[in-house]
Amino acid sequence: MDKWTVIQVTPEIAAGQFFDELIKADGRARPGADSLLNFLKDLSPEVLSEKRMALEAAIKSQGISFLVYSDSMNIDRSWPLDLVPRVMRASEWLHTERGLKQRLEALNLFLNDVYNDQLVIRDGIVPEELVTASPHFIELARGVRPPFDTWAHICGSDLVRDHTGKLFVLEDNLRVPSGVSYMLENRSVMKQVYPELFRNHQILPVSQYASDLLDMLNALSPRPVDHPVIVVLTPGIYNSAYFEHSYLAQQVGAELVQGSDLFVDTDDCVYMKAVEGVSRVDVIYRRIDDTFLDPESLNPDSVLGVPGLLRAWRAGKVAIANAPGSGVADDKVLYAYVPEIIRYYLGEEPLLQNVPTYLCSDPEQRAYVLDHMDELVVKPADASGGYGIIVGPHATDEDLVARRAAVLENPRVWIAQPTLAISTTLTVTDVGDLAPRHVDLRPFVLQSSDQWCSTGGLCRVALKEGSLVVNSSQGGGSKDFWVVADEGLV
């Protein structure tokens, strides 16, 4: 075989059961993807194999890795990047970006409200118990107004496309959103492997993100100084996202610190200990969960945080991104209310739709979930990384029985959603063929004095045939995501 037979339309794609990001049901390329598919068709299997080896070598040489937790040990693995990018036209992306910014603006208005006036509760838009019973609600954050009334400074919203081609927000990540370093490194590696593609395509850059992140963090500084002292607070080298912590610290010129490197003095300011002396910290980009931030005010057993940190933050002596307590808007139960939150605060219709969501805390909705569990995706309300999810059509009878018991025991912590036929795109398989695999997308939005959105995002792919689970911790991989200019658009 001298050439790839790239455009092989599966029966599911041909029948409209799946939307493919690169090819239409009739086998023709989607707008914006024709030159990419022509390029792939002109590659021999030998050349593509060489490209794959070059990609893997670049990943290893740059030390791009992630940590997988297991019962017996933690395994450091090379980052799984696929050779075939996912493509979206700029015109569609501009609409998506507006929807993401709208969503984060409304969520920040919600957070500032629930920690202050609580009008959204008084007016019956969101039930009080949903907020106060959330494990991420921090009572000590009541009455705080962070700079620009912004609590969630960094948000990664997961987008999926259904069989009709419509994009939906699957969930929002506002506690400690991760993955942006892999978006940036995916592009860096792909440029090394496919320099000819980047010369011949108008692919919008993602490199501006680091500069936007720095601008956002600088704007939060409580001191009017030209160069605020910014630190990235990491749990340490054994955290699964440690590569990202060190990478982003380097990109924005921040110090990478652990809790033991910081202390709060009697003036309620945060200081950093270093070989050259002690310096005051203005902004903390924290990558540890709320619970562990401050053993003085939160979890007394935490060895990761800084005693007195919440006191310093409440006094306005240090900024923390994302602010403590912002995880209330990260709760997957709250997710079901986001469309109403957008209408309430902004007086606008949501530009991006939610996936239909059933709250097991509601008796009527819970009854539906229990009767249709073999058709639904049932997930814990406060977990991440794909942990705890069962996909009904793929679950065993034992899994369904166990999940039904868990829902009945504590309904508040479970939600359910339809099993979407999420979109696919061509992916290199283990045997070197090209075949469709399911994908999602996590763009990143920043907010402080202004809003910024990454030109693209982290595209994750389920590497196993038929699997809908894209998380790297569950065996998924990633792709470079291209926003390609429409004719007349740059």
N, C-alpha and C positions, 0 to 999 in steps of 0.2 A: 504494500500500500504506500504510494508516494505522497498522497495528500490526506489531510483529515476530511472525513465526512462530517462537517461541523453541524449542519442544520438537520438534525434528526428529530422530528417532531414526535413526541410520545403520544400515545392514544389519549392520555389525560389532557395534554395541552391542545391537541386537535379538537377534542370534544368540549373545550372550554372549561374543564374542571379546574385547571390551574392557569394562571396568568404567568407567562414567562417574560422576564425582564429584557431579553435580547431578541427573541424571535416570536412572530405572530403564529396563530394557529395554522396558517397556510404555509408556514416555513420561511416567509420573507422576514427580513430584518426589521426591527422596530426603528422608528425615526431616531437618528443619533447613533445607532449601533451598526449600520451597514458597513462602514469602513473597518470597524473592529472585526466583524465576522469575516470580511474579505481577507483581512490580514491573517486571521487564524486559519482560514482555508488554504492559504498559500504556504503554511508551515508544514514541513514533513514531521512525522512522529519523532524522528531523530533530533531535529532542531528543537522541538518542544521539550523533549527529554533533557536536552542541554540547558534550555531555559529554566527548567525545573531544578536542575542541579545547581545552576547559578543562583537561583532564588534562595534555595536552602543554605548555600554557602554564605550568601550575604547576611541572612538572618543569624547564622551562627557567629560570623565574624563581628557583627554589631551587637551581639549579646542580647538579642530580643527574645525574651522568655516570659513565661508565666508559671506560677506555682499551683499545683493541683494537690489538694488535701486528700489523704486517704486514711483509713483506720490504722494502718501500720506505719506509714511514713508520708512525708511531704516530697513530691516529685517536681523538680524544676525541669520544664520542658521548653523546647524551642517553639517559638510562636508559629501556629499553623496558618500560613498564608497561601491562598489559592492563586494560580496563574492567570485566571480569567477575571477581569474586573466586572463590576456591575455598573450599568450606565443609566443616567437619567438626564433628560434635556433641561436646559437652564430655565425654560418657561415653566415647567412643572416644579422645578426646585424653588423658584421665587415664590410661588403660591405656598409651598410647604414651609418655607422659611417664615413667611408672614404668620402662618398658623402656629408655628412653634413659639414665636415671639409673643403672640397673643396669649397663648396658653401660660407661659411663664409670667407674664405681666399679671394675669388674673390670679395665679397661684400665690404670687407675692402679696397682692392686695389681700387675699384670703388670710395668709399667715400673719400679716401685720394686724389684721382685724381680730383674729381669734386670740392673739396675745395682748390685745388692748380693748377695744370697745365691744367686740363680739356681736356686731350688728347682724352678721350673717346667721347667727344662732337665734337672735331675738326675732328676726324676720322669718324664721322657719325654713330657711334654705338648706341648712345642714343641721342634723340633730346634735344637740349638745353632747349627748353621751358618746357619739361617734368621735368627737374631738377629745373630750376629757378622758375617755377610756383608752385612747390610743397609747400604745407603749412609747410613742415618740413625743408625746406632749410633756413639756418641761414646765412645771409650775413656776420655777424660779425665773423663767423667761417672761412672765407676765409683766406688762408695763414697760418693756424695753422697746425702744424705737431705734433700730440700727440705721446707719447712714442710708439715705435715700429710701427709708422704710422698706429696704430690700433684705429678705432673709435667705432666700435661695439664690445664690449668686451664680451657681453652675448647675445646669440641668441637662441630663441626657434622657431624652424621651425615645422609647422604642417604637418604631413604625413598622407595620406590616401591610401588605397589599393582598386583597382578596381576589377571588377568581374573576371578578368583573374589572379588575384593574384599579379599584379605589383604595387609597391609602387610609389607614386607621392608626390611631395612637393606641398601642397595646398597654403601655404603662409609662409612668414618669419616674425618674430616679433623681431624687433631690437630697438624699442624705449624704452619701459619699459617691457620687456618680463616677464611674471608672470607664476606661477604654480609649480615651482620646489620644493617648500616646501611641497606641497601635494604629489609629487612623493616620497619624503623622508618619510613623515608621513604615506602614504599608506603602504609602506613596513614595517614600525615599527608596525603598527596595525595588519597587516596580520601575522607577526611573532608571535604576542601574540595569535591570534585566531587559527592559523594553525601551531603550532610548529612542529607537526609530518611531515608536508609537507616539511618544510625547512630542516629537518634532512635527508629526503630521496631523495631530489632533488639537483642537482648541479645548483643552481640559482646564477647568477653572482650578486655581491653586488652593491648597489647604494650609500652606505654610504661615498664613497670616494669623492663625489661631494663637500661637505663642505670644505675639505682640498684643493681640486683643485681650488675652488673659492677663498680661502684665498691666495693661491700661485699666482693666476692671479692678484688679487688686490695688493698684496705686490710688485709685479714686476712693477707696475705703479708708485710707489712712486717717487716724484721728489727729495727727499732727500735720500742719501745713509745711511740709518739707519737700524739697525737690526730689529726693530719693528715699522714700520710706523703706524701712527695714522689713523685708518680707521673708517669712520662713514657711517651709512645707513640713507639716508635722506628720510623721510616719510612725506606725507601730513598730517598724523595724524590718530587718532583712527577711524574716520568715513570713511576712504577709504576702498573699498571692499577687498583690498589685505593687510590690516594692519596685519592680522595674519602672513602672509608671511614675511613682513618687520621685525617684532619683532623676528620671528623664525630665519631668516637668520642672523640677527645681533648677536643673541645669539650663533649660530653655529660657526661663524667665529671670535667671540670675539670682535666685533665692537660695538661702541656706537650707539644707536638708537636716532636720533635727528630730530627735526623739524627746519624749516628755522630760527625761532626766537632764536634757540640755537647757531647759527653760525653768524660770522660777518667777513667782509674783512677790514683789517687795511690799513694804508697808505703805507705799504710795499708790498701791493698786495697779502699778504698771508691770508689764511682763518684760523680763530681761533674758538675754541669751548668754550662756557661758561659752567662751571660746578661748583658744590658746592666747590670743592677743588681748584678752580682757573681756569685759562685760559690756553689752550694748542693748539698748532698749528696742523691743520689737513692736512694730506698728500693725502688721497684718499677719494673721496666721491662716494659711491655706491648709485646713486640717483634713487628714485622710484617715481619721479614726472615728468610730461611732460615738454618738452623744454620751452613751452610758459610761465610756471610759475617759471622757475629756477631763474630769476634775474629781479626784477622790475626796476632796473636801466637801463638795456639794452634791455629787451624784453617787457613783459606785465607790464606796470606801476601799474596796479591794483592788481597784485599778492601779496597775503599775505603769500604764501607758500614758496617762494624762499628766496634768500640771495642777498641783494643789492651789486653789484660789483663782483658777482661770475664769470661772463664771463670774466671780466677783469683779475681776478686772474688766471683763466684757460688759457687765451691767453698768459699771462706772464709766463706760465709754473711753477707756484708756487703751483698748486694743480692739481691732476688728477681727472677726472670725468668719471665714467663708468655707462652707455654708454655715449660717448662724445656728447656734444650738437651738433645737426645737423645730427646725425646718422639716424634719422627718414626718411631722403630722400630715403634710401635703404629699408625702411619699407613700402613705398607707394605701394599699390597693382597695380598701373599702371606700376611702375618700375619692378615689379615682372615678367611681361611678357618679359622683356629684360634680365633676369638673365642668361639664357642659352648662349646668345651671350656675355654677360659680362664674363662668365667663359672662353669661347673660346678666347676672346680678351686678357685678362690678363694672363691666365695660359697656353694658347695653348693646352687645353685639352677638350675632350668631357665631358659634364655633366654626373656624375655617377648616379644622381637622376634626373628624368624628372619632368618638370612642368606639371600641368594640362593645357590643351588648354585654352587660355584666349582671350576674345574679348575686345578691348579697344573702349569704346563708343565715344572717342574723334576722332577716325578715321571714316570718313563718310561711307566707305564701310562696316566696321565692325559694326558700329552703325545700319545701315540698316538691317543687318542680325539679330542683337539682337532684334530690334523692331518687326521684322517679326516672330521671334521664341521665344518670351519672355516666352510663356507658357511652354517651354521645358528647359529653362536655369535657373541657379542660378544667380541673379543679386545682386551685393553688392556694397556698397560705398567704395571708394578707400582708405579712411583713418580712417575707423571705426574699432572697435575691440569688442570682447565679443559677437559676433553674432548679434549685433544690426544693424538694417537697411537692413538685408538680406531678400530677398524673394526667395523661391524655386518655380519656375514656375509651375510644375505639382501639387503642393499643394496649390497654391495661389488662392484667389478668383478673380472674374472678376474685382471687385472694386480695389483690390490690383494691378492688372496688369495695369489697366487704370491709376492709380495714379503713378505707377513707370514709365510707358511710358512717362507721362508728365514730370516727374522729369529728366529723361534721356535727353529729348529734351531741357529742360530748361538749364541744365548745364552738357553737355556730359563728360567733363574732369573728373568729380568726380565719374564716374560709370564704372564698369567692369562687364563682364558676363563670366560664365564658364558652361560647360555641367553639367547636373545633374548626377553625378557619382553614380553608384550602389556601394557605399562604403561598405567595408567588415563588417561582423557581428561576434559576439562571444556570447557564452552562458552567460546569465545574469539572476539574480534572480528578478522575477517580483514582483509587489505589492502583489499578492496573494500567493507568495511563490513558484511559478513554475519556471522552468528553460526554457528560450526561447532566441532565437537570437535577439540581438540588435546591431545597427550600432555603430562603434567605430572609433576614430582617435588616433593619437599619437603625442605628443610634446616632442621630445628630446631637450637637452640643450647643446650648444657648447660654450666653453670659449676660448678667445684669448687675449694674451698680448705678453709675450716673447715666448710663446709656445701655443699649442692648446690642449684643454682637451674636452672630450665628456662624458656626463653622460652615464652610462651603462644601457640604457633604457630611460624612460621618463614618462611624465604624460599621461596616457591613459584616454581619456574621452569617455563617452558612452551616447547615446541617450536613455533615460529610457522609453520613450513613443514608443509604437509599431509603426513601420513604419516611425518614425521621423528620419531625417538626421541631426538635430541640436543637437550638443553634449555639447554646452557651459553650464556651471553650472548656469550662470545668466539667461539662457533660459530653465531651468528645466532639464538639463543633470546631469549625475553623473560621477564617475571615477572608475578606476580599478587599481590594482597593475599590473605592467608590468614586466614579467619575461623574461630575456634572459637566456636560458638554454643551458648548454654546450653540444655541439655535442660530440659524442664518439671520444676521442682523442684530443678534444679541451678543454681548461680550460679558 
